[in-house]
């Protein structure tokens, strides 16, 4: 019991909260792109481009994470219907040749 109590006295809870407050829907031709503050667009080439946000959490020196919990709350539904823009492969600035427009029809028709 004493050992358990001493181990538990060193336990700490680290809580981080991330808020994405600003969102926008941008028109690109016949398509739409959902933009969230601080997020980048990503997907496989030709699939709907979606915003994502990468996080890195640092723990205090000498500690190990025993568990992690992700809680997503306060969802906001966007009104309307959107045809999401298909993610296009990246290319270099000096690549001036027009590339094929990628759209995965199997994904869009599912």
N, C-alpha and C positions, 0 to 999 in steps of 0.2 A: 504493500500500500504506500509506504513511504517513498519508494523508488518511483512509483507511478505519479505520485503527487509532485515530486521534484521534476520529473520530465515534463509534466503538464504545465508547470510554472514557467518553463522556457518557451512554450508554444506561443506563437503570435499569429494574428490574422492580418493580412495585408489586403486592403480593399481598394480597388481602382474603379473609377466611374468614367466612362467616355460618352460624350454626348455629340451627336451629329445633328446640329440644329438647322442647317441651311441645306435645302434641296431645290433642284431645278430640273425641268424637263426641256431639253434642247431639241429643236427640229433639225434634222439633217436630210434634206430632200423629202422622201416619203416616209422616213424613219424617225424614231425618237431615241434620245439618249438620256437616261436618268443620271443626274449628277448630284453627288452628295459631297458636302464640304469635307475636304481633306482626304478624299477617296480617289483612287485611280480606276480606270476602266480595264477590264481583263476578261478573257474568255479564250476558248480555242478558236482558231481561225474559222470564220463563217458562222459561228454560233453567237447568240445574242450577247452583246457587250453589257456587262453588269459592273456596278461600282464595288470595290473592295477596299478594305483598310487593313494594313498590317500593323501589328502591335509587338513591342518587345518589352517584357517586364523583367526588371532586375531585382534579384533578391539580395538581402543583406549578406555580407561576406560570412561564409561558414554555415549558411543555412541551406536546407533542401526543402523543396515543395513536397508536401505530403499529399495534397489534393488541390484541385482547381475547379472552380464552378463558374460558369458563364451564364449570366441571367440577362436575357434581352427583354426589355420592357418598352412601354410607350410607343407602340407601333403607330405609324401614320399611313393611312391608305391614300394613294394618289387617285384623284377622280379622273375618269376618262379611260379611253382605250388607247394602247400604245403598241406600235410595231417597233420592237427594239432593233437598233442598228446592229448589223452583223460585224463582229470584231474583225478587223483587217490586220494581216501580218505587218509588222513594222518594216521600214526600209530606211536606208541612209539618206542624208540630205542630198548627196550627189547622185542618187538614183532617180533620174528624171523620167525614165521610161514608165509609162502608165501600166500598172499591173492589173491582173485579173481581179474583178470584184468577187470576193468569196462570200457565199451564202449557203449554209448547210440546209437544203430544202427538207431533209428528213426531220431535222430538229424543229424547224419552223412549222411543219405540217402536223407535228405531234401534239 
